[in-house]
Amino acid sequence: MAADPENAGRKMVGYMDKPARERWNRLLQSFRTDMAGVTLAIMTLGAVLTLSAAAIAVDVGLMLNARAEAQRTADLSALAGASSLITLPNEAGPAQTRAI
C-alpha cells in the first residue's frame, strides 16, 4: 500500500486509504448482489419444512390407525358378547342358564 503524501505523518488509526476503501466497497457491493448463499438458505428451509410436514403426516396416520384398531376391537367384543345371548326360541341360552 502506498502512503498518501499529504498524510505521511498521520497515524493510520481510523483512517482508510483510497485503495483499501475501494476494496472494501467492492466487497460490500458483492455481498449485496451475490445471491448464491440465499439459494442455499431457502433450500435448507424448504427441506426442513418438507420433512416436518412429512413427520406430522406420519404421526397423524399412526394415530388414526390406532383409533380405528381400538374401534374394531370394541366392535368385535360387543358382537362376541351379543352372540352369547342369541338362542333358539325354545332353548335357554348361557345367560339364562346362569341366571336360573
N, C-alpha and C positions, 0 to 999 in steps of 0.2 A: 504494500500500500504506500503510495506516495503521499508525503505530508503536504498539506496546503501551506504555501509560503506565507500567507498573511496570518496564519495561526500557528506559526512554528514554535513559539514559546509557550503555548497553552497546554494544559493537561487535557487528556482525552476523556475525562470523566463527563458522562452525559452528552458527549459530542459524537456525532457520526459523520464521517466524511462522505462526500458525494458518491463514490463508487459503492461504499457499504450501504448507503441509503437506497441506491438504485437496486442493489441485490436484494435488500430487504423488501422493497416494494414489489419486485418481480416475484419473490417467494409468496408474499401475501396475495398477489393477484392470481398466482397459480392455485392457491388454496380456495379462492373464491370461484374459480372457473372449472376446476377439476372435479368431475362427478364420479370418478371411479370408486371411491370409498363409499359413496352414498348408495350405489347399487348393491354392494356387499351388505350394508346395514339393512336395506329394505328386504333383500333376500333372506337374511337371517331372521328378521322379524316375521316375515311371511312363513318361514319354516316353523318357527315356534308357535305361531297361531294355528297353523295347519295341524301340527302334532297335538296341540291342546284340544282342538275340536275333535280329532280322532279319538283321543283318550276319553273325552266326555261321551262320545257316541258309544264307545265300547262299554263304559260304566253303565250308561242308561240301558243298553241292550242286555247286559247281565242282570240288572235289576228287574227289568220286565220279564226276563226268562225265569228268574227265581219266583217272582209273583205268580206267573202262570203255573209253575210247577206246584206251588203251595195250593193254588185254587184247584188244580187237578186232584191233588191228594185229598183235599176236603170233600170234593165231589165224590170220589171213589169210596171214601169212608162212609159218607151219607148213604150211598147206594148199597154198600155192604150191610149197613145197619138196617136199612129198609127192606132188603131182600130177606133178612132173617125173620121178618114179621109176616111175610107173604105165606099163606097156607091155602090149601084147598078148602072149599066151602064147608065141608062137614068134618074136617080134621082140626085138631088143636095144634097150634104151632108151638115152637120152642118157648116163646114168651108166655103163652097161655099155660103151658105145662109147668113152667117155673112158678107162675103166679098161683096156681092151684095147689 
